[in-house]
Amino acid sequence: MKINPPIKFMAIILACVLLDIILHIVTSAYSTTPGTAQYTVLGMWLGTELTAILWALLAFSCAAGVLCRFQNSIPGSGLNKGLRYGLAIALLWLFAMLEGVPLFGHALINEFVVGLSDAVPVLVMGALLGWFVLKKGQHNKSVRFTIKQKLLAIGVFSAIFVMGRYLAYFTGAIQSGLQTSPLYTFLWTLLMGAGIGMVYILLGQAAQTTSLKRNVAVFGFCIFGINWAVFLIFMPLLFTGFLIDVLLRITIDILLVTIGCYLVFKLTYSRYQGTHQKISLP
């Protein structure tokens, strides 16, 4: 019996949310909570477990929706395309989780293990969507960067993210571990910027079209922006006192990544001018 793509889509999301729940149960000994955190009304009403399940359904549905909507902007075909996307979002969410080390003073091993509990299911989800749901026979060729251009992309995203985040840290626009853990704060900020650069290399190459606006919009606001927002929104769903900080963090980071995307495009596009290669966006 042939199963409709929407049913496959929903079944894969539910299966990966279930995997996420199982992994969090298995790694519960590594779970951490901000010391002075108090539960929101939703958190008190549903409890930690149901709130986490609600978040997982939201986050995985949004991540899957972004892949299906912008599949024409991602290099590869089928399984390869899904693995690229899944790996990119897994890296993004894992690195984001590590901010708990300088921000809340949590142990690195705890944040890493808990981060893997989300990263592994989203990687699996990308692979399953690529195999069972994405359009077959459609192979998008990526505009390949040279090693120098890859290093340039990672360097630009790292520099922009560090400068922008430190401006936010020093002005007190968002919470940080700058006073309590200055070294870990710097290392995480640099690592996160480099991670975003790696995600751009994995996914952003196919968005190298002659349209700067479309390139920036697809990567900065849609692929990065949506996945970043749905991951960070977990804290204000469960705990009070984080909503404004998280909304500012999401806004600032999307702006920084958008600027980075703009600069990388401008610095690398000259290589492709005069060629006949052009990759269309949806």
N, C-alpha and C positions, 0 to 999 in steps of 0.2 A: 504493500500500500504506500502510495506516494504521500509524503507529509509536506504540507504547505510551509514555505519559508518563514512566515510569521510564527507558526507553532514551533518550528525548530529554533527560531530566535529566542522565544520565551523559555523554551525548555533548557537551552544552553545557559541562559542567565540564571535560572533557578538552580540548575545543577552546580554552577560555579559559586553561587551564593551559599549553597549547602556545603560545598568544599571549603569555602571561607569560614563558615561557622565551625566546621569540624576542626580545621587547623587552629582556630582561636581557642577552642576547647582543649585541644592537645597541648597548646603552648600557654595555657592560662597561668602557669606558674611564673611566666615572664611578663605578664600584663602589669601595666603601671597606671597610676592615677595621679594627676596634679595634687599636691599636698593639701591645699586649702579649697579645693573644688567643691561646689555644691550643685546638686542636681537641679535641672530645669523642671518645669511643670510636666513636660513630656517625659523626662527621665524618671520622675517620681511616679507618674501614672503608668507608664509601660514597664519600667524597670530597665536595668542596664542591658540585659540580653535582648529584649524585644526592640529597644531603641537601636541597638547595634544591627539587628536584622533589618530594621526599617532603613537604616543608613546603607547597608550593603545592597539592598534592592535598588535604592536610588542611585548609588554610585555605579554599580555594575550595569544597570540599565542605561545610564547616561554614557558610560564608556562604550558600551556596545552600540548605542545609537550613533555616536560620533563615527565609529568605524564604518558602519553601514552607509551613513550619509556621505562620508568623504572617502569612500574606498577608491574612487577614481584618482585621488590625489596621493595615494600611497603606492610606492614601487612594489613590483612583484605581481604574483597571481595566486589566488586561492590561499592555500596553506601558508605559503611564503609571506604573502601580504598580511595575513592574520598574525603570524609569528612576529613580524616586524612591529606591528602595532602593539601587540600584547607585551613584547619585550620593552618597548618604549614606555608604555604606561606603567609597567611593573617597576622600571628604574625610577620613574618620576615619583611614584607613591612610596617606594622604599626610601629614597633619599629624603623625601618630605618627612617621613616618620622619624628619621634620625635627628631632626631638629629638637626633639624632646631631650636630647643629651645636654646641649647648652642651655636650653630654655627652662627646663624643669629639673635638671640635675639627675636625670635618669641614667641608669647604666647603659653603655653602648650595646652590650649583648642583649639586653631586654628589648630595646627599641629595634634592633636588627631582627630579632626572632619574630617579634610582633609584626614588623613591617613585611617580613617574608610571608606571613600568614595572609596578607592581602595581595602581595606581589605575585605569588605563585598562582592563585586562582585567576587573576586577571590575565596572566600569560596564557594559561590553559584556555580561558574564554576566547582570547584572540585567535588561538590556533583552531578551536572548534568552529568559531564563526567563519574563519577563512576556509575551512574544509567543507562545511555543510551549508553555509548561508550565502557567502559572497558570490558574485557573478562568476561563472566559470568561463574559461577561455579568454579572459581579459587580462592581458599582461602589460602593466605599465612600466616602461623603462625609466630608471632613475638617471638624472643627470649626475654622473659620478664626479665627486670632488677628488682632487689630488690630496696627497698627505698634507701638503702645505695648507691647502684650503680647509681641510678638516681641522687642523690645528688652529687656523685662523678663526673658524666658526666657534670652536670651544673657547678660545681665548677671548673673543668678543663677548660672548654670552657670560663668561665668567667675570670679566671686567665690569660690564654693565650691571650685572646682578650684585656684585660686591659693592660698587659705588652707590647704587640705588638703595640697597638694603642698609648700608651704613648711614646713609643720610636719614633713613627712617629710624634707625636705632638711636642716633645721636639726638634727633629732635623729639624722641619719645612717641613718635606716631604709632609704633607698634611695640609690643613687648619683646625683649631680647635678653640673652644671657651675657650682654656686653660687660656688665659690672662683676658678675659672679663667675663667669667662665669665658674670659676674653679670647683665649686660644681656641677653645672648642667652637666658639661662635664664629671666629674667622675661618677655621677649617671647614665647618659645615657650610658657611655661606659660599666659600670658594668651590666646595664639592658640588653644591646644588647648582651653581652657575655652570660648572663643567658638565654636570648631568643633563641640564637643559640643552647644552650644546650637542651632546651625544644623541639626545632625542631628536633634535633638529636634523642631524645627519641621517638618522634612521628614517625619518618621516618627511622632513622638509624638502629633501632633494627633488621630489616629484612635483613640488609646488613652484619650481623655478620656471615661471612663465614670464612673459614680457610685462605682465600686470603686477606692479609692485603692491597695489592695494589688495589684490586678491591673495597674493602670497602672504602678506602680513595678516590678513583677516583669517585665512584658513588655519595657519599655524598658531599665530598669537592668540586669537580670540576663541577659536573653535577647538582645535586639537589640544593645545596646551590649556587654554582658559577654562573650558568646561571640565576637563579631567582634574585640573588643579582645584577648582572651586568645590567640586563634589567630594573630593578627598578631605579638604580642610574643614568642610562644614560639619564634620562629625562632632567636633568639640562643642560648638554652641548648641547642637541638638541635645547633647547629654548634660552639659555643665553650664551654669550661669557665669556671667562675667567675661565671656569670650566672644560674643557676637560682634561687637564693634571692632575689636582687634582683628578678628578673622576676616571680616568684610574689607577692612583697610588693607590687610595683608594680601587678600586676593586681588584687590584693585591695583595695588602697587606692583605686585609681581607680574600681573598681566601686562601692565604698562611697560615694565622693564623688559620683559620678553618680546613685546612688540617692537620696542626700540632696537633690541638686539637683532631681531629678525630683519628689520629694515636695514641696519648697518651691514649685516652679513650679505644680504641680497645685493646691496649697492657695491660691496667690495668684491663680490664673486661674479656678478652678472656680466662684467666686461668680457669674461672668458667665453661666454656663449653668444655674444653679439656677433652677427655676421654668419652664424651657423644656421642650419635648416632645422635643428632640433627644437621642438616645442612640445610641451606636454600640457594637455588641457586639463582644466579643473572642472568639477561638476557644476 
